[in-house]
Amino acid sequence: MAPMLEVKNLGISFGGLRAVNAFEMTIQKGELYGLIGPNGAGKTTVFNLLTGVYKPSEGIVKLDGEDITGKPTIEINKHGIARTFQNIRLFKDMSVLDNVKAGLHNDYKYSTVAGIFRLPSYWKVEKEMDERAMELLQVFDLDGEADYLASNLPYGKQRKLEIARALATNPKLLLLDEPAAGMNPHETAELMETIHFVRDRFDMTILLIEHDMKLVGGICEKLTVLNFGEVLCQGATADVLKDPQVITAYLGE
């Protein structure tokens, strides 16, 4: 069986500066995997390469055995990669429900004519989307706030909503970019439970960037450490976090 994600010799430069060099990573289906490293190490650049925001200078990215290297973001999403962002990117002037519905358009479609004239096929699809979106909101205990503006949710719930919207695209691989950023300890503990639940409930493979070492140590089974755009260390979480190179470069001890 092919790995869920296989990355080989991935690289990119910006203005002559090597941002990511010879990056490699293999993630098996169902794994909870962490990508860590100091600020400026290239972690978000890797996410941008995986999701088509940037096209790599070289290297190969395979998702579930299929080569997706350099494809446009929308195509990569359709193939099965969804992501969240360090700075939450919700449609803040839309309702909680409509934010999740925005992620459902890969699977639910109606014709332009049906949309303009509000034909029965339009209402049928809208009803199905409402029901599916509410199911996802219930998973995150957000169904009671379905009609709220996304901007009116507390910070921790906005994070959950962003994950719910990503899951609405029906991904194989979920990328979480510092999901605990800005959270208090209680919210972080809830997030750890949520990530475990998402993995088990949706049979999801998850890759996350994170600085909260308690969160990383508590949920990630394997880690890759990036430093100056290159892989410093990778393997089982407990082994990586004890590696002297990681302690020096990342933990600052």
Backbone bond lengths (Angstrom), bond angles and torsions (degrees), N, CA, C in turn:
res aa  C-N    CA-C-N  psi(-1)  N-CA   C-N-CA  omega(-1)  CA-C   N-CA-C  phi
1 M - - - 1.469 - - 1.529 109.75 -
2 A 1.328 115.49 133.71 1.468 120.33 -179.21 1.521 110.69 -68.93
3 P 1.334 117.46 146.83 1.472 119.55 173.37 1.529 110.37 -60.03
4 M 1.323 117.04 155.35 1.462 119.18 175.67 1.523 110.58 -65.98
5 L 1.340 116.88 -41.38 1.460 121.15 176.39 1.516 109.16 -133.64
6 E 1.324 115.17 130.00 1.465 120.74 176.77 1.525 108.06 -132.67
7 V 1.323 115.74 118.09 1.462 121.87 -178.02 1.522 108.13 -120.25
8 K 1.329 116.00 128.01 1.464 120.23 -178.41 1.521 110.60 -130.35
9 N 1.337 115.78 127.94 1.471 123.81 170.81 1.534 112.66 52.53
10 L 1.325 117.14 39.93 1.465 121.46 -176.80 1.524 110.29 -77.12
11 G 1.332 116.70 134.31 1.455 119.69 -179.61 1.511 112.50 -152.38
12 I 1.343 115.01 155.25 1.460 121.64 175.34 1.520 108.84 -158.31
13 S 1.332 116.34 146.92 1.463 122.41 176.27 1.518 109.26 -124.54
14 F 1.331 116.05 149.66 1.454 122.62 174.95 1.523 108.16 -125.67
15 G 1.327 116.21 114.89 1.464 120.11 178.53 1.508 113.77 56.24
16 G 1.323 115.84 37.25 1.458 120.03 179.21 1.512 114.32 87.44
17 L 1.336 117.34 -9.34 1.468 121.37 178.57 1.517 109.39 -92.44
18 R 1.321 116.07 127.25 1.459 121.49 -179.23 1.523 108.67 -79.67
19 A 1.336 117.51 104.58 1.459 121.54 -176.68 1.519 112.51 -83.71
20 V 1.328 116.43 -38.65 1.464 122.21 176.20 1.517 107.08 -138.27
21 N 1.333 116.92 132.75 1.461 120.75 -174.91 1.526 110.58 -133.89
22 A 1.343 115.91 122.45 1.469 122.75 173.14 1.530 112.15 51.46
23 F 1.332 115.42 41.73 1.464 120.22 -178.37 1.523 110.09 -74.97
24 E 1.335 116.01 132.92 1.462 120.97 177.78 1.526 110.04 -135.66
25 M 1.342 114.56 144.25 1.469 120.10 -179.14 1.523 108.29 -161.80
26 T 1.326 116.36 140.26 1.462 121.81 174.83 1.527 108.39 -129.93
27 I 1.333 115.97 124.80 1.459 121.64 -179.72 1.522 108.51 -123.13
28 Q 1.320 115.71 126.52 1.458 120.63 179.18 1.531 110.87 -84.62
29 K 1.303 115.72 156.46 1.456 121.21 178.92 1.525 110.63 -55.25
30 G 1.332 116.47 132.22 1.456 122.04 176.64 1.516 115.41 86.07
31 E 1.338 117.76 -2.83 1.461 120.00 -179.49 1.527 111.23 -77.23
32 L 1.325 114.02 151.24 1.459 122.89 171.09 1.517 105.67 -109.66
33 Y 1.319 116.38 107.33 1.462 122.48 -166.64 1.528 109.12 -120.09
34 G 1.326 116.62 140.30 1.458 121.03 179.83 1.518 112.59 -113.68
35 L 1.325 115.48 142.65 1.467 122.70 173.40 1.522 106.55 -118.42
36 I 1.333 116.75 113.61 1.456 120.73 -175.10 1.518 109.79 -125.96
37 G 1.333 115.21 168.23 1.449 121.28 178.89 1.511 110.55 159.38
38 P 1.335 117.77 165.83 1.467 121.52 -179.82 1.529 111.03 -63.19
39 N 1.327 115.72 164.33 1.464 120.15 173.82 1.521 109.65 -56.68
40 G 1.334 116.02 136.49 1.449 120.64 179.52 1.515 114.78 80.65
41 A 1.351 116.60 8.01 1.464 119.87 -178.11 1.522 112.90 -73.40
42 G 1.343 117.47 -18.63 1.462 120.61 179.28 1.514 114.49 110.60
43 K 1.337 117.56 11.76 1.467 121.08 -174.99 1.536 112.21 -63.84
44 T 1.325 116.22 -50.74 1.464 118.96 -179.79 1.525 111.07 -67.27
45 T 1.339 117.07 -30.87 1.459 120.10 174.96 1.524 110.48 -61.66
46 V 1.335 116.69 -40.37 1.468 120.19 175.79 1.525 110.24 -60.08
47 F 1.335 117.32 -46.09 1.469 120.43 177.67 1.529 110.43 -58.73
48 N 1.322 116.58 -41.94 1.464 119.97 -179.45 1.531 111.78 -66.39
49 L 1.322 116.84 -32.25 1.459 120.63 175.19 1.528 111.35 -70.58
50 L 1.320 116.06 -39.16 1.468 120.04 -179.60 1.516 112.15 -68.90
51 T 1.339 116.99 -28.32 1.466 120.18 -174.30 1.526 113.40 -105.33
52 G 1.315 117.92 7.82 1.456 120.46 173.78 1.510 115.68 84.50
53 V 1.333 117.93 5.05 1.464 119.84 175.52 1.525 109.10 -65.78
54 Y 1.331 116.31 -41.39 1.461 122.57 172.23 1.524 109.11 -116.05
55 K 1.328 115.90 149.11 1.454 120.77 171.85 1.522 108.64 -97.65
56 P 1.324 117.15 129.54 1.472 119.00 -177.51 1.516 111.87 -68.22
57 S 1.348 115.91 148.94 1.469 121.40 173.93 1.513 110.32 -70.14
58 E 1.330 115.70 -33.39 1.453 121.71 176.58 1.520 108.37 -157.39
59 G 1.325 114.31 169.58 1.452 119.80 177.81 1.517 113.03 107.15
60 I 1.322 114.54 172.04 1.463 122.33 -177.12 1.520 109.55 -132.05
61 V 1.329 115.71 138.06 1.462 122.47 173.36 1.520 107.59 -122.62
62 K 1.325 116.25 122.32 1.464 120.70 177.15 1.529 109.33 -119.44
63 L 1.327 115.36 134.25 1.461 122.33 175.81 1.513 108.49 -113.58
64 D 1.319 116.25 115.45 1.460 121.34 179.59 1.529 110.94 53.09
65 G 1.341 115.39 39.34 1.449 121.73 176.70 1.518 115.80 88.12
66 E 1.347 117.72 -5.89 1.458 121.82 -177.05 1.525 110.45 -104.34
67 D 1.317 116.93 131.62 1.461 122.45 -179.69 1.528 109.77 -73.10
68 I 1.344 116.55 116.79 1.468 121.16 179.63 1.527 110.79 -117.22
69 T 1.324 117.22 14.33 1.465 121.90 -175.50 1.520 111.69 -56.31
70 G 1.332 116.16 124.47 1.456 121.40 172.60 1.513 115.72 74.09
71 K 1.319 118.94 5.02 1.469 120.52 178.13 1.529 110.33 -69.39
72 P 1.340 118.12 155.21 1.467 120.57 176.98 1.528 111.33 -62.45
73 T 1.325 115.65 154.29 1.467 121.47 -177.00 1.521 112.34 -53.24
74 I 1.328 117.21 -45.55 1.464 119.83 -176.89 1.526 111.49 -64.24
75 E 1.327 116.75 -34.54 1.463 120.29 178.15 1.529 110.77 -71.11
76 I 1.318 116.74 -39.64 1.466 120.20 178.27 1.520 110.08 -64.16
77 N 1.334 116.53 -38.73 1.464 119.68 176.68 1.532 110.53 -62.76
78 K 1.313 116.59 -42.43 1.468 119.78 178.96 1.526 111.84 -65.38
79 H 1.335 116.63 -31.91 1.465 119.86 177.13 1.525 111.58 -71.99
80 G 1.362 116.82 -23.21 1.452 116.84 173.39 1.513 118.21 131.80
81 I 1.340 119.23 19.03 1.463 120.84 173.55 1.527 109.12 -112.45
82 A 1.315 116.23 127.43 1.464 122.30 174.14 1.521 108.08 -124.51
83 R 1.340 116.19 157.09 1.460 118.75 -177.34 1.521 111.56 -145.62
84 T 1.339 114.08 160.34 1.456 121.79 166.01 1.525 106.78 -115.24
85 F 1.342 116.19 175.51 1.456 120.89 -173.10 1.527 110.70 -126.22
86 Q 1.338 115.28 153.85 1.462 120.22 177.82 1.527 110.59 -58.34
87 N 1.328 116.62 -45.35 1.462 121.88 172.73 1.520 107.34 -95.98
88 I 1.319 116.33 114.28 1.461 121.76 -172.43 1.528 110.95 -51.74
89 R 1.320 116.26 131.93 1.459 121.92 179.82 1.525 110.09 -121.38
90 L 1.315 114.97 75.30 1.458 120.90 174.41 1.522 109.44 -97.55
91 F 1.336 115.67 162.20 1.459 120.33 169.50 1.526 105.83 -84.03
92 K 1.333 115.93 89.75 1.471 120.25 -166.30 1.518 114.06 -70.97
93 D 1.340 117.10 -18.13 1.464 119.73 177.29 1.520 112.14 -95.03
94 M 1.316 116.13 7.85 1.464 121.76 175.26 1.523 109.18 -108.77
95 S 1.314 115.79 160.73 1.460 119.75 179.78 1.525 110.58 -70.54
96 V 1.332 114.29 163.47 1.462 120.78 175.21 1.528 109.91 -57.08
97 L 1.332 116.20 -45.33 1.460 120.95 179.54 1.527 111.40 -60.70
98 D 1.329 117.32 -46.37 1.460 120.59 -176.92 1.522 112.00 -68.15
99 N 1.338 118.10 -28.17 1.462 120.02 174.65 1.527 110.47 -61.89
100 V 1.318 116.47 -43.59 1.463 119.20 179.47 1.521 110.56 -70.14
101 K 1.322 116.82 -39.08 1.473 119.88 178.62 1.531 111.30 -60.85
102 A 1.327 116.81 -30.47 1.466 119.99 179.20 1.525 111.06 -61.78
103 G 1.329 116.70 -27.19 1.459 120.34 179.00 1.516 114.12 -84.78
104 L 1.325 117.25 -5.75 1.463 121.28 -174.55 1.524 113.67 -91.89
105 H 1.333 117.14 -3.97 1.459 118.90 -170.94 1.529 113.69 -73.23
106 N 1.339 117.95 -7.01 1.466 118.83 170.97 1.524 111.33 -67.69
107 D 1.341 116.19 -31.54 1.463 121.02 -172.04 1.531 113.91 -108.38
108 Y 1.324 117.36 -19.37 1.466 120.32 -176.65 1.524 109.36 -121.04
109 K 1.324 115.58 123.95 1.464 119.28 -176.93 1.526 110.23 -140.20
110 Y 1.340 115.40 151.50 1.454 122.09 169.99 1.528 106.96 -143.22
111 S 1.305 116.59 161.93 1.458 120.74 -175.57 1.525 110.85 -72.31
112 T 1.333 115.31 158.67 1.463 120.73 177.19 1.525 111.01 -59.26
113 V 1.322 115.72 -41.01 1.467 120.31 179.51 1.520 110.78 -62.46
114 A 1.329 116.14 -43.66 1.473 120.14 178.94 1.517 110.57 -61.78
115 G 1.341 117.25 -37.70 1.457 120.94 179.37 1.518 112.50 -69.12
116 I 1.336 116.15 -42.66 1.471 120.47 -177.88 1.519 111.19 -66.54
117 F 1.323 116.12 -45.18 1.473 120.36 -174.25 1.527 113.23 -97.28
118 R 1.339 115.97 5.48 1.466 120.87 177.62 1.531 110.88 51.85
119 L 1.336 114.75 52.37 1.459 120.99 179.33 1.535 109.71 -72.90
120 P 1.344 117.35 164.30 1.472 120.05 -178.66 1.527 113.63 -53.17
121 S 1.347 117.70 -35.39 1.464 119.83 179.69 1.521 111.43 -63.41
122 Y 1.337 116.62 -33.74 1.467 121.28 177.13 1.521 110.25 -63.18
123 W 1.332 117.48 -49.30 1.463 120.88 -177.66 1.520 111.55 -67.06
124 K 1.329 116.53 -33.04 1.467 119.86 177.66 1.531 110.43 -63.17
125 V 1.336 116.28 -46.80 1.457 120.22 179.54 1.522 110.96 -65.96
126 E 1.331 117.16 -41.78 1.463 120.61 178.98 1.525 111.29 -60.19
127 K 1.316 117.05 -40.56 1.470 121.10 178.68 1.526 110.16 -63.78
128 E 1.337 116.28 -44.73 1.465 119.71 179.10 1.532 111.22 -62.70
129 M 1.333 116.61 -39.44 1.464 120.51 179.08 1.522 111.12 -67.21
130 D 1.330 116.95 -41.37 1.465 120.48 177.41 1.519 110.82 -58.52
131 E 1.322 116.01 -44.35 1.459 120.44 -178.03 1.519 111.31 -65.68
132 R 1.327 116.67 -43.06 1.469 120.29 179.81 1.520 111.18 -67.26
133 A 1.332 116.67 -41.42 1.465 120.34 178.74 1.521 111.03 -62.89
134 M 1.331 116.90 -40.65 1.465 120.04 179.09 1.526 111.06 -65.74
135 E 1.327 117.10 -35.45 1.466 119.77 176.62 1.526 110.58 -60.70
136 L 1.341 116.47 -43.59 1.464 120.08 178.86 1.521 111.39 -66.90
137 L 1.314 117.32 -39.95 1.469 120.38 178.98 1.522 110.55 -64.33
138 Q 1.321 117.43 -35.82 1.467 120.53 178.18 1.526 110.93 -63.46
139 V 1.334 116.69 -36.51 1.467 121.28 178.58 1.529 110.37 -57.84
140 F 1.332 116.25 -36.46 1.463 121.27 -177.14 1.527 112.49 -101.58
141 D 1.329 116.19 12.40 1.463 121.73 179.62 1.533 111.47 57.06
142 L 1.333 115.56 39.91 1.460 121.46 179.65 1.525 112.19 -114.59
143 D 1.325 117.42 2.93 1.465 120.10 -176.08 1.523 112.29 -64.02
144 G 1.325 117.22 -29.01 1.455 120.53 178.47 1.522 113.29 -70.77
145 E 1.335 116.60 -15.54 1.466 121.14 179.67 1.529 111.79 -112.72
146 A 1.334 116.21 21.80 1.463 120.87 -175.40 1.522 112.71 -56.34
147 D 1.329 117.29 -33.90 1.470 120.77 -176.39 1.527 112.94 -92.04
148 Y 1.344 117.36 -2.74 1.460 119.80 178.36 1.528 110.10 -70.67
149 L 1.334 115.93 152.79 1.456 118.73 166.68 1.524 108.25 -67.71
150 A 1.333 116.26 139.86 1.462 119.61 -179.36 1.523 111.55 -56.99
151 S 1.341 116.52 -34.35 1.470 120.65 -178.58 1.522 112.66 -67.81
152 N 1.335 117.76 -16.90 1.463 121.09 -178.61 1.522 113.29 -90.63
153 L 1.314 117.38 -2.96 1.462 120.01 177.05 1.528 110.27 -76.97
154 P 1.335 118.07 148.09 1.465 120.50 171.17 1.531 109.75 -60.04
155 Y 1.317 115.26 157.80 1.460 120.90 -174.10 1.531 112.63 -54.19
156 G 1.333 116.51 -47.76 1.461 119.95 -178.10 1.514 112.37 -60.76
157 K 1.333 116.54 -36.20 1.465 119.83 179.59 1.520 111.44 -75.21
158 Q 1.337 117.07 -28.94 1.461 118.97 173.97 1.526 110.08 -63.16
159 R 1.329 116.58 -38.81 1.458 120.45 176.51 1.535 110.26 -60.63
160 K 1.323 116.18 -44.99 1.462 120.15 179.65 1.527 110.95 -63.84
161 L 1.329 116.65 -39.15 1.454 120.36 179.35 1.526 111.00 -63.66
162 E 1.331 116.46 -39.08 1.460 119.12 179.33 1.534 110.71 -63.96
163 I 1.325 116.76 -38.30 1.472 120.05 176.86 1.522 110.22 -67.00
164 A 1.345 117.09 -41.87 1.465 120.70 178.61 1.523 111.05 -60.33
165 R 1.334 116.97 -41.68 1.466 120.30 179.36 1.526 110.86 -65.36
166 A 1.336 116.86 -39.63 1.468 119.92 177.47 1.522 110.60 -62.80
167 L 1.330 116.99 -41.22 1.462 120.55 179.89 1.520 112.12 -67.32
168 A 1.330 116.86 -23.77 1.466 120.48 179.54 1.526 111.69 -63.82
169 T 1.336 117.64 -21.53 1.470 120.27 178.61 1.525 111.75 -80.58
170 N 1.334 115.79 0.81 1.466 122.26 177.25 1.532 111.68 59.36
171 P 1.343 116.99 55.77 1.474 119.71 -175.77 1.524 113.25 -79.44
172 K 1.327 114.62 161.84 1.460 122.18 168.98 1.528 110.11 -91.37
173 L 1.341 114.51 -32.10 1.465 121.67 -176.58 1.523 108.72 -130.87
174 L 1.325 116.78 127.30 1.458 122.58 179.84 1.523 109.13 -109.71
175 L 1.335 116.48 123.11 1.460 122.47 177.73 1.523 108.95 -102.64
176 L 1.312 116.96 124.60 1.466 122.62 -179.56 1.524 108.63 -115.57
177 D 1.324 116.68 115.95 1.464 121.88 -177.64 1.525 109.62 -96.75
178 E 1.327 115.44 101.11 1.467 123.44 -178.78 1.525 112.10 47.71
179 P 1.326 117.64 61.03 1.464 120.52 -177.52 1.524 114.39 -63.68
180 A 1.338 117.76 -21.74 1.466 120.08 -179.14 1.526 113.03 -92.43
181 A 1.335 117.55 2.50 1.471 120.39 -178.26 1.525 110.43 -58.99
182 G 1.329 116.27 128.01 1.458 121.49 177.13 1.512 115.25 80.85
183 M 1.329 117.48 3.82 1.458 120.38 -178.18 1.526 111.23 -91.49
184 N 1.339 115.32 148.60 1.458 119.85 172.61 1.535 108.32 -82.01
185 P 1.352 118.17 169.93 1.468 120.10 -176.15 1.523 113.97 -57.29
186 H 1.331 117.66 -37.61 1.462 120.19 179.59 1.526 110.37 -65.76
187 E 1.330 116.26 -43.73 1.470 120.30 179.17 1.524 110.90 -64.96
188 T 1.341 116.22 -37.65 1.468 120.16 178.97 1.523 110.75 -64.56
189 A 1.337 116.71 -41.80 1.467 120.16 178.02 1.526 110.84 -62.33
190 E 1.332 116.54 -40.58 1.467 120.74 177.05 1.528 110.87 -64.13
191 L 1.337 115.39 -39.39 1.467 119.88 179.72 1.520 110.93 -63.34
192 M 1.329 117.64 -41.65 1.463 120.70 178.23 1.528 110.43 -58.08
193 E 1.327 116.54 -43.18 1.464 120.87 177.49 1.520 110.53 -63.39
194 T 1.345 115.84 -41.17 1.464 120.79 -178.79 1.519 111.23 -63.27
195 I 1.334 117.30 -43.98 1.465 120.94 -178.37 1.528 110.33 -64.57
196 H 1.334 116.88 -43.37 1.465 119.86 175.94 1.525 110.69 -59.97
197 F 1.332 115.71 -43.54 1.455 120.51 -178.43 1.522 111.12 -63.31
198 V 1.329 116.73 -43.85 1.466 121.12 -179.95 1.524 110.15 -61.04
199 R 1.329 116.64 -44.48 1.464 119.89 179.51 1.528 110.96 -58.89
200 D 1.343 116.20 -45.38 1.458 119.94 -176.40 1.527 112.25 -77.09
201 R 1.327 116.69 -41.53 1.483 121.29 -175.64 1.521 111.74 -69.05
202 F 1.342 117.32 -37.80 1.455 121.34 -175.66 1.526 112.99 -107.84
203 D 1.343 116.87 7.70 1.467 121.02 -177.55 1.529 109.52 50.66
204 M 1.336 115.28 48.18 1.463 122.93 -169.34 1.528 111.44 -96.35
205 T 1.310 115.39 145.31 1.458 122.24 168.70 1.522 106.76 -97.37
206 I 1.341 117.11 131.92 1.463 120.57 -172.15 1.531 110.29 -129.90
207 L 1.328 114.49 132.79 1.468 122.37 173.24 1.513 107.22 -121.62
208 L 1.337 117.25 125.03 1.452 118.49 -179.97 1.512 112.69 -129.77
209 I 1.335 113.84 144.77 1.458 122.94 167.78 1.514 106.51 -93.18
210 E 1.318 117.16 134.63 1.458 117.73 -178.66 1.527 110.82 -157.98
211 H 1.327 116.33 145.53 1.461 122.18 174.73 1.528 111.81 -103.39
212 D 1.333 116.91 -19.20 1.459 121.07 -179.44 1.529 108.59 -74.88
213 M 1.329 116.34 102.65 1.456 120.30 -173.40 1.525 112.51 -68.14
214 K 1.332 117.07 -27.87 1.461 119.10 176.28 1.523 109.41 -65.31
215 L 1.325 116.51 -41.18 1.460 120.35 178.78 1.527 110.03 -65.98
216 V 1.333 116.55 -46.77 1.469 120.68 -179.73 1.523 110.81 -58.96
217 G 1.331 115.97 -48.06 1.460 119.80 -178.31 1.508 112.77 -68.03
218 G 1.352 116.16 -25.09 1.456 119.99 -176.32 1.514 114.73 -86.01
219 I 1.330 118.06 -22.95 1.468 117.95 -174.89 1.522 115.08 -126.13
220 C 1.332 118.55 -24.41 1.468 119.38 -174.61 1.528 110.98 -85.40
221 E 1.312 115.52 133.46 1.459 120.97 178.92 1.524 111.32 -85.39
222 K 1.335 115.90 -31.82 1.462 121.27 178.52 1.515 109.55 -138.11
223 L 1.331 115.12 156.27 1.460 120.87 -178.90 1.520 110.63 -136.04
224 T 1.327 114.05 148.45 1.455 121.41 163.77 1.517 107.08 -119.66
225 V 1.327 116.83 131.02 1.460 121.77 177.92 1.517 108.30 -104.29
226 L 1.325 115.83 126.33 1.454 122.36 -179.38 1.523 108.64 -109.18
227 N 1.320 116.75 138.12 1.460 121.24 177.34 1.524 108.67 -146.42
228 F 1.335 116.76 125.25 1.463 121.73 -177.14 1.535 111.50 52.79
229 G 1.341 116.09 38.22 1.452 121.25 175.17 1.510 115.97 79.54
230 E 1.334 117.15 2.82 1.459 120.04 -178.82 1.521 110.41 -124.48
231 V 1.326 115.70 152.22 1.462 120.88 178.70 1.524 109.28 -70.17
232 L 1.323 114.81 121.95 1.456 120.71 178.91 1.519 111.00 -91.21
233 C 1.331 115.21 -38.57 1.456 120.06 -175.02 1.521 108.26 -164.89
234 Q 1.321 118.43 147.11 1.462 120.86 172.76 1.521 109.56 -154.19
235 G 1.352 113.77 153.29 1.453 119.60 -178.42 1.516 110.69 152.59
236 A 1.344 115.68 -160.43 1.464 120.98 178.65 1.525 109.54 -61.29
237 T 1.328 116.45 141.95 1.468 122.08 -173.15 1.523 112.76 -54.39
238 A 1.319 117.10 -49.03 1.469 120.27 -177.01 1.521 111.22 -60.38
239 D 1.324 117.29 -39.52 1.467 120.92 -179.54 1.523 111.13 -69.53
240 V 1.334 116.22 -43.14 1.465 120.27 -178.05 1.523 110.97 -62.84
241 L 1.321 116.95 -44.38 1.469 120.16 -175.84 1.521 112.94 -69.32
242 K 1.338 117.43 -13.09 1.473 121.09 176.02 1.525 112.19 -99.19
243 D 1.330 116.65 -4.74 1.459 120.04 -177.50 1.530 110.13 -67.85
244 P 1.321 118.58 127.57 1.473 121.13 -178.07 1.536 113.72 -56.67
245 Q 1.341 116.83 -34.58 1.466 119.37 178.68 1.517 110.93 -64.16
246 V 1.317 115.72 -38.78 1.470 119.97 -179.31 1.518 109.85 -70.04
247 I 1.301 117.17 -42.65 1.460 121.08 179.85 1.539 110.03 -60.01
248 T 1.309 116.10 -41.66 1.459 120.74 -179.52 1.520 112.21 -70.66
249 A 1.315 116.67 -48.64 1.465 120.53 -173.15 1.508 113.72 -80.42
250 Y 1.337 116.99 -32.76 1.458 118.52 -171.98 1.526 112.99 -110.24
251 L 1.312 116.53 -47.26 1.458 118.98 -176.72 1.522 112.22 -81.25
252 G 1.295 117.22 -17.11 1.458 120.94 176.07 1.507 113.33 70.83
253 E 1.324 116.31 29.43 1.477 119.63 -178.73 1.537 110.31 -105.85
